[in-house]
Amino acid sequence: MAEPLLKVAGLQAWYGESHVLHGVDIEVREGEVVTLLGRNGAGKTTTLRSIMGLVGRRSGSVRFEGQELVSARSDRIARAGIALCPEERGIFASLDVTENLLLPPVVRPGGMDLDAIYTLFPNLKERARSPGTRLSGGEQQMLAIARILRTGAKLLMLDEPTEGLAPVIVQQIGQTIRTIKERGFTVLLVEQNFRFAQTVADRHYVMEHGHVVDAVSNAEMAGAMDRLHGYLGV
Amino acid sequence: MLEDLLFQLQIGLPQVALGLVNGAFYALLSLGLAVIFGMLNVINFAHGAQFMMGAFVAWMMLSWLGIGYWPALILAPLIVGAFGVLLEKTMISRLYKLDHLYGLLLTFGLALIIEGVFRNQFGSSGMPYAPPAALGGPPVDLGFMFMPVYRLWVVVAALVMSLVTWLVIEKTRLGAYLRAATENAALVQAFGVNVPRMITLTYGAGVALAAFAGVLAAPIYSVNPQMGSNLIIVVFAVVVIGGMGSILGSVLTGFGLGLVEGLTKVFYPEASSTVIFVIMAIVLLARPAGLFGRA
C-alpha cells in the first residue's frame, strides 16, 4: 500500500520544561476524515500544533507526502500543504471578514475559489465588510474553516470546530466537513464529542496522557461504545 | 477681550503655520515608530539617530558625489533602511523573546554609538544643506503670511507619505499580513507567511521613514549629529499621546501637537517647549493607552 498522506511516528513535544506528547503515532490517508478523541489535556490540540510546527520543541517523525517536517518552521509546513483551523479560531479583529478570508496565502493550486466558498458559507458574503470578530461564534468558525479552503492545502486540521456552538450550527459544520471531504480534502479533526465525530469521520484515534491508546474505525464504533465511554468518561 | 485674542491670533498665525512644519516631522517620525512598535514590539530609540543619518547621507551624496536633493530623497531612505535591516538581522532580532526593556536598551545604545561616530567624524557644529532650486523660490503668499516654499513642501510631503503609509497598511494585502501578525504572529506564520522576513522588512521600512524625514529636514535645520536627539524626545511624547502603535493616531497627533506648540508660542511663549509634555502627563493620567490607542 502507498504511504499515507500524513504519517506521524513517535512524536514527542514539550512546552518549555513540561513534556506533553510522549510518542504519538497517527496515519491519515488521502481523502479520509480522521478524528482525535480524548479528554481535555490528553494532547489532542498539542498534536495538531506540533504537526503544524507551533510547539517549540518536538522530536520523532512527521511525514507528509513522504516529506519529513518534524523540524521544519511553520511557514514551510504550511507551504507543504497542511493548514490548521485553531481551537480559538484565530479570527483577526483588525481585519474585516474578506481580509480574514483572503489572508492565508495560496500555497498550491487546487483550493476552492471564492464563489464556491461563498456558496458554502453565504453569511460570509453578506458580512464581507464587518470586522472579523463582530461575527457570531458560529460565523467565526465558518470563517476560520473557509479561510483554509482557499489555500490549496490538502490536509486540513480542525481543532474542535463544534466547541461551544448551538446544535443547529454543529449540524451545519458537520455538513461542511462532509462537503469538503467530497471535494477531496483530507481532514484531521480534534473532537471531544464522539457522537458528532461518528457522523463525519472514517476512523478515530483515542488519546490519553500524550499518546494514542486506541484506534477505532467508524464501522466498529457501535460495538466499541463501552470502551469509548471508559476513555472519555461520559 | 475677545478682540484682543483674535488680534493676537492674527499676528501669531505665522507661528501656528510654522508649528505645522514641526508637526510634519513629529508625524513622520512617530509614524515610523508606530510601524516598528506595532510589528516588533520594540521601542526604537535609535529612531532619532536614523533620522540624522538620513540627513547626513543626503549631505554626503551632495558634497561628495554631487547627487542632488531629489535622488537623495529616494536613495538616502533606501540606504539607511538597508542599514536598519542589517541592525535587525544581526542584533534586534535576538531580543524578541526577552522583555521589551532590552530592545529599548539596545536601540538606545545603538543611537549613542551612531551619534558618537558621526560627531567624531563631522564635529558638532553642523553643515548647511541648500534646498533644491525648484523649492528655493520666493515665499508663497498664504493670505495671512508668507511661507517659504520649502516649508510648504515639507508639510505636503509629510501628508502624502503618511497617507501612503496608511493606505499600504489599511488597504493592501501586505498591510493585512502586518495587522494580522501584530495580533497573532504565530498563526500568520502557520498560514505560510515568512513572518521573520516580514519583521525585518518592517523595521527597515520604519527606519527608511525616519531617514526620509531626515532628508526633508536637512535644508531646514543644519545637518548635525544631534539633530535627531533634539527632536526624538518630543516625538516620543507624541507617540505616547497618540497611542503606541496606532498609525492614524501618530499622524493626527503629530500634526495636532505641532499646531498646539505653535499656538502656545502665540499666547504663552514661555510654555511652548513644555506644552507637549504637559499634555502627555494629562493624557497618561486620563487615558493611559493614548488618544488613539487600544487599551
Chai-1 contact restraints between the chains, C-beta under 6 A:
chainA,res_idxA,chainB,res_idxB,connection_type,confidence,min_distance_angstrom,max_distance_angstrom,comment,restraint_id
A,M52,B,A190,contact,1.0,0.0,6.0,A-B,restraint_1
A,L54,B,A186,contact,1.0,0.0,6.0,A-B,restraint_2
A,L54,B,A190,contact,1.0,0.0,6.0,A-B,restraint_3
A,S74,B,Q189,contact,1.0,0.0,6.0,A-B,restraint_4
A,S74,B,A190,contact,1.0,0.0,6.0,A-B,restraint_5
A,D75,B,Q189,contact,1.0,0.0,6.0,A-B,restraint_6
A,D75,B,G192,contact,1.0,0.0,6.0,A-B,restraint_7
A,D75,B,V193,contact,1.0,0.0,6.0,A-B,restraint_8
A,D75,B,N194,contact,1.0,0.0,6.0,A-B,restraint_9
A,A78,B,A190,contact,1.0,0.0,6.0,A-B,restraint_10
A,A78,B,F191,contact,1.0,0.0,6.0,A-B,restraint_11
A,A78,B,G192,contact,1.0,0.0,6.0,A-B,restraint_12
A,R79,B,G192,contact,1.0,0.0,6.0,A-B,restraint_13
A,L84,B,A190,contact,1.0,0.0,6.0,A-B,restraint_14
A,G90,B,N184,contact,1.0,0.0,6.0,A-B,restraint_15
A,G90,B,L187,contact,1.0,0.0,6.0,A-B,restraint_16
A,F92,B,A180,contact,1.0,0.0,6.0,A-B,restraint_17
A,F92,B,E183,contact,1.0,0.0,6.0,A-B,restraint_18
A,S94,B,R179,contact,1.0,0.0,6.0,A-B,restraint_19
A,L95,B,A176,contact,1.0,0.0,6.0,A-B,restraint_20
A,L95,B,A180,contact,1.0,0.0,6.0,A-B,restraint_21
A,E99,B,A176,contact,1.0,0.0,6.0,A-B,restraint_22
A,L103,B,A176,contact,1.0,0.0,6.0,A-B,restraint_23
A,L103,B,A180,contact,1.0,0.0,6.0,A-B,restraint_24
A,P104,B,F191,contact,1.0,0.0,6.0,A-B,restraint_25
A,P105,B,G192,contact,1.0,0.0,6.0,A-B,restraint_26
A,V107,B,G192,contact,1.0,0.0,6.0,A-B,restraint_27
